[in-house]
Amino acid sequence: MSDATEPTAGERPARRDIEDKLPRGIWVRVLVYVFAGHALAAFLYMLFALGGGQ
């Protein structure tokens, strides 16, 4: 007898698909945060570079 909760050889559980990849919204948020962090760092670097020349 086969157990009803066991997937057959050809199918994967739906929950496993969700756990294998991150939702699109998280990737977008990560990219925005990375871009904003680098933009802020570049701005601060520019301020120190201009202020240190005087």
Backbone as numpy.savetxt, mean C-alpha at the origin, in Angstrom:
# Nx Ny Nz CAx CAy CAz Cx Cy Cz
-16.16 -40.30 2.48 -17.00 -39.11 2.48 -16.13 -37.87 2.48
-16.55 -36.87 1.73 -15.79 -35.62 1.73 -16.50 -34.61 2.61
-15.72 -33.79 3.25 -16.27 -32.77 4.13 -16.82 -31.61 3.30
-17.95 -31.04 3.66 -18.59 -29.98 2.88 -17.80 -28.68 2.94
-17.00 -28.49 3.98 -16.25 -27.24 4.10 -14.93 -27.27 3.34
-14.49 -28.42 2.92 -13.24 -28.55 2.18 -13.44 -28.15 0.72
-12.61 -27.23 0.18 -12.73 -26.90 -1.25 -12.18 -28.04 -2.09
-12.71 -28.17 -3.28 -12.21 -29.19 -4.19 -10.88 -28.73 -4.76
-10.22 -29.59 -5.51 -8.87 -29.30 -6.01 -8.85 -28.11 -6.95
-9.93 -27.85 -7.70 -9.92 -26.79 -8.69 -10.34 -25.43 -8.19
-10.86 -25.32 -6.99 -11.35 -24.03 -6.50 -10.59 -23.57 -5.27
-10.55 -22.25 -5.10 -9.92 -21.68 -3.92 -10.98 -20.96 -3.11
-10.84 -20.92 -1.82 -11.82 -20.18 -1.02 -11.75 -18.69 -1.32
-12.89 -18.02 -1.27 -12.96 -16.59 -1.58 -12.16 -15.78 -0.57
-12.15 -16.18 0.68 -11.41 -15.45 1.71 -9.93 -15.44 1.41
-9.41 -16.51 0.88 -7.99 -16.59 0.54 -7.63 -15.56 -0.52
-8.50 -15.34 -1.50 -8.24 -14.33 -2.54 -8.15 -12.94 -1.93
-8.99 -12.65 -0.97 -8.99 -11.33 -0.33 -7.70 -11.14 0.47
-7.25 -12.18 1.15 -6.04 -12.07 1.97 -4.78 -11.98 1.13
-4.80 -12.49 -0.10 -3.60 -12.51 -0.94 -3.26 -11.15 -1.52
-4.22 -10.27 -1.72 -3.90 -8.97 -2.29 -4.59 -7.86 -1.52
-3.91 -6.71 -1.46 -4.45 -5.57 -0.73 -5.49 -4.85 -1.59
-6.46 -4.24 -0.95 -7.45 -3.46 -1.71 -6.81 -2.28 -2.42
-7.42 -1.86 -3.51 -6.88 -0.78 -4.32 -6.76 0.52 -3.53
-7.71 0.80 -2.65 -7.68 2.04 -1.87 -6.45 2.17 -1.01
-5.95 1.06 -0.50 -4.75 1.11 0.34 -3.53 1.48 -0.51
-3.43 0.91 -1.71 -2.31 1.25 -2.60 -2.33 2.72 -2.97
-3.52 3.26 -3.25 -3.64 4.68 -3.60 -3.21 5.54 -2.41
-3.66 5.17 -1.21 -3.31 5.94 -0.02 -1.81 5.88 0.23
-1.19 4.72 0.07 0.26 4.59 0.27 1.01 5.48 -0.72
0.60 5.46 -1.99 1.27 6.29 -2.99 1.12 7.77 -2.68
-0.08 8.19 -2.25 -0.29 9.60 -1.90 0.59 9.99 -0.71
0.64 9.14 0.32 1.47 9.44 1.49 2.95 9.50 1.13
3.41 8.60 0.30 4.82 8.60 -0.11 5.12 9.87 -0.90
4.25 10.23 -1.84 4.45 11.44 -2.63 4.43 12.68 -1.73
3.44 12.77 -0.84 3.34 13.94 0.04 4.55 14.01 0.98
5.00 12.88 1.49 6.17 12.88 2.37 7.42 13.35 1.66
7.61 12.90 0.42 8.78 13.34 -0.34 8.67 14.82 -0.72
7.47 15.28 -1.03 7.29 16.70 -1.35 7.59 17.57 -0.13
7.13 17.15 1.05 7.42 17.90 2.27 8.92 17.89 2.57
9.57 16.75 2.40 11.01 16.66 2.64 11.78 17.55 1.67
11.36 17.58 0.42 12.02 18.44 -0.58 11.84 19.92 -0.23
10.64 20.27 0.24 10.38 21.66 0.63 11.25 22.06 1.82
11.33 21.20 2.82 12.17 21.51 3.98 13.65 21.58 3.59
14.09 20.69 2.71 15.47 20.73 2.24 15.75 22.05 1.51
14.78 22.49 0.70 14.94 23.75 -0.02 15.03 24.92 0.97
14.19 24.91 2.02 14.26 25.98 3.01 15.61 26.03 3.71
16.13 24.86 4.11 17.43 24.83 4.78 18.55 25.22 3.83
18.45 24.78 2.57 19.49 25.10 1.59 19.51 26.61 1.31
18.35 27.23 1.17 18.30 28.66 0.92 18.68 29.45 2.17
18.23 29.01 3.33 18.53 29.72 4.57 19.99 29.58 4.99
20.63 28.49 4.64 22.03 28.29 5.03 23.00 29.06 4.18
22.56 29.59 3.06 23.46 30.33 2.17 23.70 31.74 2.61
22.93 32.22 3.56 23.07 33.62 3.98 24.07 33.79 5.08
